[in-house]
């Protein structure tokens, strides 16, 4: 909720999904149901930038409700408490955000209260634009991985994006802090399949799907660590983590894949730093870079980060 020149802006949160407009206003503000109905009938309420007098239509989470009343009168906060998400790119076709570590890409069936990245991005864009945006996630990152995440902003964008992914026209690069100090760069070409002994783990397997990762050593650090850049030539679940572990250099902090020094960091130090693809509107090459999070910045010099922006 935020003050607008006309009054107050409310966001329909996931817990209010499916409520009638008058029910939502009574739940989200100090208005009674009767007072909410009166405001609606007077034309003092807009849904997604359009005035509405309809009481019975069900709302969807992400809808924007504007009221011709100040926030102080409605006894609501001046602004909703949303996780700040840096918008790396946004136009009528695509949106890219910098996903923080620790946030799910999409809602989990096991969690009904935790907001996921696609929900947070929808709410953030809705708050800024005044209406619920069309937003479809193109690819996902693990909960503990940070970095560039891409969304389609209209239905026409999805087909060319899917085609670009299938044709290998999408470039994805990750930065990782790894254990041990590799002597050379390498191409890891090893198939990946599910680990039958663990529900959420994958492993190199001759019966798995083709997986290729180019690894380039960026810096060799004191203390037996190194920074590497990984370019994905395929896109398998946990591909970077599985390949680096199989190479003998697990990601620092990656308990699932054998980090021997997991206690030194709160998460696997893996960051989706760069994404490049043909723009679905005109095919021009779009390059998107995500700044390093604080927990990795101390390992990666600023000059190194600048070098990888190309």
C-alpha positions as CSV (number, residue, x, y, z in Angstrom):
1,X,0.0,0.0,0.0
2,X,1.3,3.4,-0.9
3,X,0.0,6.9,-1.0
4,X,-0.9,8.1,-4.5
5,X,-2.0,11.6,-5.6
6,X,-5.6,10.4,-5.5
7,X,-5.4,8.5,-2.2
8,X,-4.2,5.0,-1.2
9,X,-2.9,2.1,-3.3
10,X,-3.4,-1.5,-2.0
11,X,-2.0,-4.7,-3.3
12,X,-4.0,-7.9,-3.1
13,X,-1.6,-10.3,-1.4
14,X,-1.7,-14.1,-2.0
15,X,-3.6,-14.7,1.3
16,X,-6.4,-12.5,0.0
17,X,-6.7,-14.3,-3.3
18,X,-10.4,-15.0,-4.2
19,X,-11.9,-12.5,-1.8
20,X,-14.7,-10.2,-3.0
21,X,-13.7,-6.5,-3.3
22,X,-15.7,-5.5,-0.2
23,X,-14.3,-8.4,1.8
24,X,-10.8,-7.5,0.8
25,X,-11.2,-3.8,1.8
26,X,-12.6,-4.8,5.2
27,X,-9.7,-7.3,5.7
28,X,-6.9,-5.0,4.5
29,X,-8.0,-1.6,6.0
30,X,-10.0,-0.2,8.9
31,X,-13.1,0.0,6.8
32,X,-16.2,-2.0,7.7
33,X,-17.9,-4.1,5.1
34,X,-20.7,-1.5,5.0
35,X,-18.2,1.4,4.6
36,X,-16.4,-0.5,1.9
37,X,-19.5,-1.1,-0.1
38,X,-20.4,2.6,0.2
39,X,-17.0,3.6,-1.2
40,X,-17.4,1.2,-4.1
41,X,-20.9,2.3,-5.0
42,X,-19.7,6.0,-4.9
43,X,-17.0,5.2,-7.6
44,X,-14.2,5.8,-5.2
45,X,-12.4,2.5,-5.8
46,X,-10.4,1.3,-8.9
47,X,-9.1,-2.2,-9.7
48,X,-6.1,-2.3,-11.9
49,X,-6.4,1.3,-12.9
50,X,-10.1,0.9,-13.9
51,X,-12.9,2.3,-11.7
52,X,-15.3,-0.4,-10.5
53,X,-18.6,-0.6,-8.7
54,X,-18.8,-4.4,-8.8
55,X,-18.8,-5.9,-5.4
56,X,-19.0,-9.6,-6.2
57,X,-16.1,-10.2,-8.6
58,X,-13.4,-12.2,-7.0
59,X,-9.9,-10.6,-6.7
60,X,-6.7,-12.2,-7.8
61,X,-3.4,-11.8,-5.8
62,X,-1.4,-9.1,-7.5
63,X,-4.4,-7.0,-8.3
64,X,-4.0,-3.3,-7.5
65,X,-6.8,-1.5,-5.7
66,X,-6.7,2.3,-5.6
67,X,-9.0,4.2,-3.2
68,X,-9.8,7.9,-2.9
69,X,-8.9,8.0,0.7
70,X,-5.6,8.8,2.5
71,X,-3.7,5.9,4.0
72,X,-3.9,7.5,7.5
73,X,-7.7,7.5,7.3
74,X,-7.7,3.8,6.3
75,X,-5.2,2.9,9.1
76,X,-2.8,1.1,6.7
77,X,1.0,1.3,6.3
78,X,2.3,3.8,3.8
79,X,3.9,1.0,1.8
80,X,3.8,-2.8,1.8
81,X,6.7,-4.7,3.2
82,X,8.1,-6.4,0.1
83,X,11.6,-7.8,-0.4
84,X,13.4,-5.3,-2.5
85,X,14.2,-6.8,-5.9
86,X,16.6,-5.0,-8.3
87,X,14.9,-4.9,-11.7
88,X,17.8,-5.6,-14.1
89,X,15.7,-5.1,-17.3
90,X,12.1,-4.4,-18.0
91,X,10.2,-3.7,-21.2
92,X,6.9,-4.8,-22.7
93,X,8.3,-8.2,-23.6
94,X,10.7,-9.2,-20.9
95,X,11.6,-8.6,-17.2
96,X,14.7,-9.7,-15.5
97,X,15.4,-9.4,-11.7
98,X,18.3,-10.1,-9.5
99,X,17.1,-13.0,-7.3
100,X,18.5,-13.0,-3.8
101,X,19.7,-16.2,-2.2
102,X,17.2,-17.9,0.1
103,X,14.1,-17.1,-2.0
104,X,12.2,-19.8,-3.9
105,X,11.7,-19.1,-7.6
106,X,8.1,-20.3,-7.5
107,X,5.8,-21.2,-4.6
108,X,6.3,-24.5,-2.9
109,X,3.4,-26.8,-2.2
110,X,4.9,-27.2,1.3
111,X,4.8,-23.5,2.0
112,X,1.6,-21.4,1.8
113,X,3.0,-18.3,3.5
114,X,6.4,-17.7,2.0
115,X,6.4,-15.4,-1.0
116,X,8.3,-16.7,-4.0
117,X,10.3,-14.8,-6.6
118,X,7.5,-14.8,-9.2
119,X,5.0,-13.5,-6.6
120,X,7.4,-10.8,-5.4
121,X,8.2,-9.7,-8.9
122,X,4.5,-9.6,-9.8
123,X,3.7,-7.5,-6.7
124,X,6.7,-5.2,-7.3
125,X,5.7,-4.4,-10.9
126,X,2.0,-4.1,-9.9
127,X,2.9,-1.5,-7.3
128,X,4.9,0.5,-9.8
129,X,2.5,0.3,-12.8
130,X,-0.9,0.3,-11.1
131,X,-2.2,-3.0,-12.5
132,X,-1.4,-6.7,-12.3
133,X,1.2,-7.5,-14.9
134,X,1.4,-10.5,-17.2
135,X,4.4,-12.4,-15.9
136,X,5.6,-15.9,-16.7
137,X,8.9,-17.3,-15.4
138,X,11.2,-18.5,-18.1
139,X,13.7,-20.5,-16.0
140,X,14.3,-21.2,-12.3
141,X,17.2,-20.9,-9.9
142,X,17.7,-23.0,-6.8
143,X,16.6,-21.4,-3.6
144,X,20.1,-20.8,-2.4
145,X,21.4,-19.6,-5.8
146,X,21.4,-15.9,-6.5
147,X,21.4,-14.0,-9.8
148,X,19.6,-13.2,-13.1
149,X,16.1,-14.7,-13.4
150,X,14.0,-14.0,-16.6
151,X,10.3,-13.5,-17.1
152,X,8.1,-13.1,-20.2
153,X,6.0,-10.0,-20.0
154,X,3.4,-10.9,-22.7
155,X,2.2,-14.1,-24.3
156,X,3.9,-13.4,-27.6
157,X,7.3,-13.5,-25.9
158,X,7.1,-17.1,-24.8
159,X,7.4,-18.9,-28.1
160,X,10.5,-17.1,-29.4
161,X,12.1,-17.5,-25.9
162,X,11.4,-21.3,-25.9
163,X,12.8,-21.5,-29.4
164,X,16.0,-19.6,-28.4
165,X,16.5,-22.0,-25.5
166,X,16.0,-25.0,-27.7
167,X,18.4,-23.7,-30.4
168,X,21.2,-23.0,-27.9
169,X,20.9,-19.2,-28.5
170,X,20.7,-18.4,-24.8
171,X,24.0,-17.9,-23.0
172,X,24.1,-18.5,-19.2
173,X,27.2,-17.9,-17.1
174,X,27.6,-18.5,-13.4
175,X,30.3,-17.5,-10.9
176,X,31.2,-19.9,-8.2
177,X,33.7,-20.0,-5.3
178,X,35.0,-23.6,-5.2
179,X,37.2,-25.7,-3.0
180,X,40.7,-26.5,-4.2
181,X,42.7,-24.7,-6.9
182,X,42.3,-26.1,-10.5
183,X,45.4,-25.8,-12.6
184,X,43.6,-25.5,-16.0
185,X,40.3,-24.5,-17.6
186,X,38.2,-27.4,-18.8
187,X,35.0,-28.6,-20.5
188,X,33.1,-31.0,-18.3
189,X,31.1,-33.3,-20.6
190,X,29.4,-35.8,-18.3
191,X,25.7,-36.9,-18.4
192,X,23.6,-36.1,-15.3
193,X,20.7,-38.1,-13.8
194,X,18.9,-38.4,-10.6
195,X,20.6,-39.9,-7.5
196,X,18.4,-42.9,-6.6
197,X,19.6,-42.6,-3.0
198,X,18.3,-39.0,-2.5
199,X,15.1,-37.3,-3.5
200,X,16.6,-33.9,-4.2
201,X,20.1,-34.8,-5.5
202,X,21.5,-35.5,-8.9
203,X,24.8,-37.1,-10.0
204,X,27.0,-37.9,-13.0
205,X,25.5,-41.0,-14.5
206,X,26.1,-42.8,-17.8
207,X,22.4,-43.3,-18.0
208,X,21.7,-39.6,-17.4
209,X,21.0,-36.8,-19.9
210,X,23.7,-35.0,-21.8
211,X,25.3,-32.2,-19.8
212,X,28.2,-29.9,-20.7
213,X,29.8,-27.1,-18.7
214,X,32.7,-24.9,-19.7
215,X,34.8,-23.9,-16.7
216,X,37.2,-21.0,-16.7
217,X,39.4,-20.2,-13.7
218,X,39.0,-16.5,-12.8
219,X,41.2,-16.3,-9.7
220,X,43.1,-18.5,-7.4
221,X,42.7,-17.4,-3.8
222,X,44.6,-17.8,-0.6
223,X,43.4,-20.6,1.6
224,X,42.8,-23.3,-1.0
225,X,39.9,-21.7,-2.8
226,X,39.3,-20.4,-6.4
227,X,36.7,-18.4,-8.3
228,X,35.5,-19.9,-11.5
229,X,33.1,-18.9,-14.3
230,X,30.9,-21.7,-15.6
231,X,29.2,-21.4,-19.0
232,X,26.2,-23.8,-19.4
233,X,26.1,-25.5,-22.8
234,X,23.1,-27.5,-21.6
235,X,20.6,-26.9,-18.9
236,X,20.2,-29.7,-16.4
237,X,19.0,-29.4,-12.8
238,X,21.9,-28.6,-10.5
239,X,24.3,-28.9,-13.4
240,X,27.0,-26.5,-12.2
241,X,27.0,-28.0,-8.7
242,X,27.0,-31.6,-9.9
243,X,29.8,-31.0,-12.5
244,X,32.0,-29.1,-10.1
245,X,31.7,-31.7,-7.4
246,X,32.5,-34.5,-9.9
247,X,35.5,-32.5,-11.0
248,X,36.7,-32.6,-7.4
249,X,36.0,-29.0,-6.7
250,X,32.6,-28.6,-5.0
251,X,31.1,-25.2,-4.6
252,X,32.1,-23.8,-1.2
253,X,29.2,-24.3,1.2
254,X,27.4,-26.9,-0.9
255,X,26.5,-29.5,1.7
256,X,24.3,-31.5,-0.8
257,X,27.3,-32.1,-3.1
258,X,30.1,-32.7,-0.8
259,X,31.5,-29.4,0.4
260,X,34.2,-30.2,3.0
261,X,34.2,-26.6,4.3
262,X,30.4,-26.0,4.4
263,X,30.7,-24.3,7.8
264,X,32.5,-21.3,6.3
265,X,29.5,-19.9,4.5
266,X,25.7,-19.9,5.0
267,X,25.0,-21.2,1.4
268,X,26.6,-22.6,-1.7
269,X,28.5,-19.6,-3.2
270,X,26.9,-19.8,-6.7
271,X,25.6,-16.8,-8.6
272,X,23.9,-16.6,-12.0
273,X,25.9,-13.6,-13.2
274,X,25.1,-13.2,-16.9
275,X,22.3,-14.0,-19.3
276,X,22.2,-13.2,-23.0
277,X,19.6,-14.0,-25.5
278,X,17.9,-12.7,-28.7
279,X,15.1,-10.3,-27.8
280,X,11.8,-11.9,-28.7
281,X,10.6,-8.7,-30.4
282,X,13.3,-8.0,-32.9
283,X,16.1,-10.6,-32.3
284,X,18.7,-8.1,-31.1
285,X,21.1,-9.5,-28.6
286,X,20.1,-8.6,-25.0
287,X,22.7,-9.0,-22.3
288,X,21.8,-8.9,-18.6
289,X,24.2,-8.9,-15.7
290,X,23.4,-9.4,-12.0
291,X,25.6,-7.6,-9.4
292,X,27.4,-9.9,-7.0
293,X,25.8,-10.4,-3.6
294,X,27.7,-9.4,-0.5
295,X,28.6,-12.9,0.5
296,X,30.4,-13.5,-2.8
297,X,31.8,-10.0,-3.4
298,X,34.4,-10.5,-0.7
299,X,35.9,-13.4,-2.7
300,X,35.6,-11.8,-6.1
301,X,37.5,-8.5,-6.8
302,X,35.6,-5.7,-8.4
303,X,37.9,-5.9,-11.5
304,X,36.9,-9.5,-11.9
305,X,33.2,-8.7,-11.8
306,X,33.7,-6.0,-14.4
307,X,35.6,-8.4,-16.6
308,X,32.7,-10.8,-16.6
309,X,30.1,-8.2,-17.6
310,X,31.2,-8.7,-21.1
